[in-house]
């Protein structure tokens, strides 16, 4: 018998909505576990909170007894990261006697040193903690031990990493020809604002180190802010023949194709973790990944072919990239680790199986 579930989302992100894509891939995979997943939204940004909650109350009457997988990011439920009204959404669902699972895509609060940052952090911790208290299940995208605010409530929580939002990324494993091909570094997603300036400085320094030895190199920059990145990354070539491609936001099939034509993914947006979908896209496509460790870094991300650069070594990223690009046996061993991690942990089949195991015991 198929069990009907609902994935409930807040504000739509633009130009792409990774959480909605996550829900669509998850829904397809859950069909093999005996679940159907309908996607719904609380359209508070379009209609205002009063109308959106009234509409939710009407729809929730049809969801009595169903699992509602409420997708949480702070900015999905508040324009400025104070998601206090999220608790009103949960109250409506609880009054409709739905079964609540909160999917924490941002399980750690935003941080900062200003007074407003500290108030925002306290508000987010309060909302996440209270949401877990009133729900039947919490699902987190990094290991529970990495989430200080959870404490004893973690007994009703399951850790399920995110997957790469890609169709059949295993296709990238096939036919990756190295002979005669220009070594290619993929960069998927560049942070905007001031943080993006620092990211580009790190990437530029890394590529500077690589081109000291390699006289031909291709850099494929995918996703948001890629045009800005391409303009910056043309200054490191040192006389080498370097092609920088700004690919922008691509259809998922094209992302698989470009990652399949790359030798390594460089990830510098933050410390790598099991909630970083752009990094996991590289793992899903069987690539080695060069990244930094961070407070969220833990297994199973560490089981993939990830090389951690020393943040205290200015040349660390570049030296890690260079070794991967020039040592075929080393590169293949890292790729094999990524392929294994994809099969065991990050494929949508593996993720759906973990969801099914978390949901069924509570039925």
N, C-alpha and C positions, 0 to 999 in steps of 0.2 A: 504494500500500500504506500502511495506517495504522500509525503507530509508537506503541506504548504507552509512556507515561511515568507517573511517580508524583510527586505533590506530598506531601512528608512534613512534617508540622507537629508542634510540641511542645505545650505546655500551651495549653488553650483559654482565650481571653480572655472576660470577661463584663462587661456584659450582651450585648455584641456582639463578634464576632471579625472584625476587618477583614482579617486575613491569610487566614482561611478564605474570606471573601467574595471577596477578590482571586483566590484559586485557582479558585473556581467560575466567575467571569467569564473568567478566563484560559483555563480548560478549554473553555468554550463557544467562545471565539474560536479556540483552537488547532485545533478540529475542522476549520475551514476551511483550515488549513495542513497537514492530513494527520497530526495528532497526536491521541491521546486522553490525557486526564489523570485518573488515579485519585487520590483524596485519602485519605491515611492519616495516623494519628497515633501518636506514641510517648506512651503514657498513663502517664508517670512520676509525675504528681501523684496519679493515682487508684490506681496499683498499686505504686508504688515503683520505683526504678531497676532493681533486679535483675530483677524480673519483666518490666518493660517492655522491657528489653534482650533478655531471652530470647525474648519474643514477637516482637520485631523481627528477631532472628536467624532465626526460623522463617519469617516472612513474606518476608524478603529472599531466601530460596532461590528464590522465584518471580520475583524481579526481576533475575535474572542478565542482564547485557547491556543492561538498560533505563536510560534517563535517570531519575535520581531528583533532583527539584528540591527540595532541602532548604531549608526556609524558616527564616531566622535572624532572630530578635530576641533580645536578651539575656534578657529576662524570660520568653520561651517555653521556655527551657531551664534556668532557675534562678529560684527565688523571690526572690532578693536581687541578681540581676545578676552572679553569678559563674558563668558557663556552662561550667565546665571539663568537665563530663560530656558536653557536646555532641561533643567529640572522640571519645568512646567510641561514640557513635551513628555517626559517620563511619567508624570502624574496622570496625564490624559491616557496614556497607554496602560498604566496600572489600573486605572478606574475601569478600563474596558476588559480587564482580566486577561490581557495578553501576557505571554511569557517573554521576559526581557533579557536579551543578551546585549551588552554594550561592547562594541568593537572599538578599542582604543588605538586609533592610528597615530595619535600624538599622546603616548602615555606619560610623558614627562612635561611639566609646565614650561612655558617660555621663561627665560631668565634675563636678568639685566640689573644694573646698579642704581638706576633712578628710582625715586619714590613710586612713580606710576608703574614701573616694571615690577617692583616688589608687591604692590597691590594686585596687579594682574596675576602674578604667580600664586598668591594666596587664593584669589578667586578661582583660578583653574584647579588648584589642588582640592579646594572645597567641593567644587562641582564634580570632579572625577571621583572623589571619595564618596560623596553622597549618592552619586549615580550607581556606584558599585553596591552600596548598601541596600538600595531599593530594587536592584535587579536580581534575576535568578542566576546570571552567569556573566563573568567578565572575560573578554578575549583580548589579549595584549599581543603586540607585534614585536616586542623584545622580551627577553627572559624576565620573569617576575622579580628575581633577585636584583635586577637593575632599576627597580622602581621603588624608591624609598617610601613614598607615601602609602603604599598598599598595606604593609604590615600584616597583621593577622587575617585581614580580609582576603588575602591571596588564596585561601583554601577554596574559594569559589571562582577561581580564575584559571584559564587555560592559555598557554603560550602557543601562538600559531604565527609563524613568520609570514610576511607577504610574499607574493610571487611576482615574477616579471609580467607586466601587462602586455603580453605578446602572444600571438597565435603560433603554436607549434615551434617554439624557439629551437627545438632539437634539430630542425632543418639546417640551422647554421653549423651544426657539427660536421655536416657532410661536405666533402669536396673542397675543404679549405686548402688550397694549393699554395705552397710557399716558394717553390722554385721560380726565380726570375721576377717575383712580385715585389713591389716597393713596400717596405715595412710600414705598417699602418697603426697609428694610435687613435683610439676612439675616446671621445669625451662626451658624455651624455648628460646634458643639463648644466647650465651655468647659473649660479646665484645672481640675483639682481642686487642693485644698490651697492653700498660700501663693501659688503662682504664679497660681492662679485669681483671687485677690484683686487682684493687680496687673493682670491682664487686664481684669477688670471695671472697674477704675479708668480704664484707657485707653479702654474702650468708652464709659463714662459721660461722660468729658470730650469725646470725639468727638461724641456725640449732643447734648451741651450746646451745642456750637458749631453744629450743624445746626439745632437748634430756636430759635436766635437769629433765624433768618430764616424757616424753614418752620414754619407753625403747625399743620400736620397731618403726622403721621409714624406709620408702622407699623414695628415691630421684630419680626422672626420669629427666635426663638432655637431652634435645632434641636440634637438630640444630647444628649450627657451633660451633666449639671449645669445644664440649661436652667432648671429651676425656681428654683434658687438665683440664677441670673443675672437672671431676671425680677423677683425681689424687690428686687434691687439697682438695676436699671435703671429703676425707676419714679420716681426722685428727680431726674431731670435735666430735666423737661418745661418748666420756666419758664413755666407757663401755657399752653403749647401743648397741642393735643389729640393725645396720644400713646397708641397701643395697643401694648402689649408682649405678645406671644404666646409662652408657654413650651410648646413642642411636644414636647419630650422625644425619645425614640428612636422613630423612625417607620419604617414599611415603606419600602423603596426607592422604590416608585412615588409615595408621598406626599412624599418628599424632592424628587423631580423636580417634582412639582406646586407645592410651596411655593417652590422656587428659581425656577421658571418665573413665579411671581407677584411676584418680587422685582426690584428695580432694580440692586442692587449687593450683593456679599458683602464683609463686613468680617472680615478674618482677622488676629488678633493673638496667636495661641497661641505663635508663634515666628517666626523669619525664614522667609519662604515658600520652598518648594523643591519639586522634582519628586518627593519622597516624601511630601508632605503631602496625603493623600487627601481631607480635608475641603475644602482650598483648591481642589484639582483638580476636585472635584464642582461648585464654582461655575463654573469655567472650562468644564467639560463642558456645563453648562447655558447657556452663552453669556453669562455675567455679567461685567461689570467686577469687579475685585477690588482692594480697598484693603488694603495689607499693609506690613510692614517688610522690608527686606533683611536677610539674615543670612549666615553663613559658607557655607551650602549653596546660596545663590541663584545661579542661572546659567541659561543657555539649556537647555531650551526654555521654562522657566517665564517668562523675560523676554520671550518672543515673544507671550505671551498679553496680554489687556487688563488688565495689572496696573499700578496706580498705587502708587508707593512713597512712603510718608510719611516726612518727616524726623523721626527719633527725638529730635533736639535741640529740636524745635519742639513745645511742649505742645499747640498747636492744629492740628498738622499732619494728624493723622488726620481730624479734623472738617472741616477745610478741603478735603481731598481728597474726602471724602464729599459735601460740599455742592456742589462743582463738578459732580460726576457727577449728582447728583439734580436740579440746576437747569439743566443744559446738555444738551438732548436730543441734539444732533448729536455732542457729545463722548462722551456715554454710548453712542450707537450705534456710534461708531468703535471704542471699547474693546470692546464686545460682539462686533463683527466680528472683532477680533483674537483674542478668546477662542474663537470658533467655528472659526476657521482653525487655531488651536493644537490644539484638540480633534481635528479631522480628521487633522492631520499627525502628532501626537505622543501624545495622551492617549486616543484611542479604543482600545477593546480590539482592534479590527481592526489598527490600527497597532502596538500592543504585541505582538500575536501574530506579526505579520510579523517583528518584530525578534527575538523568541524563536526562530522557525524559522530565521532567518538565522544566529543564534548557535549553534544546536544542530546543524544539518546538516553544516557543514564538519568537525565532529569525529567524525562517524559512521564 
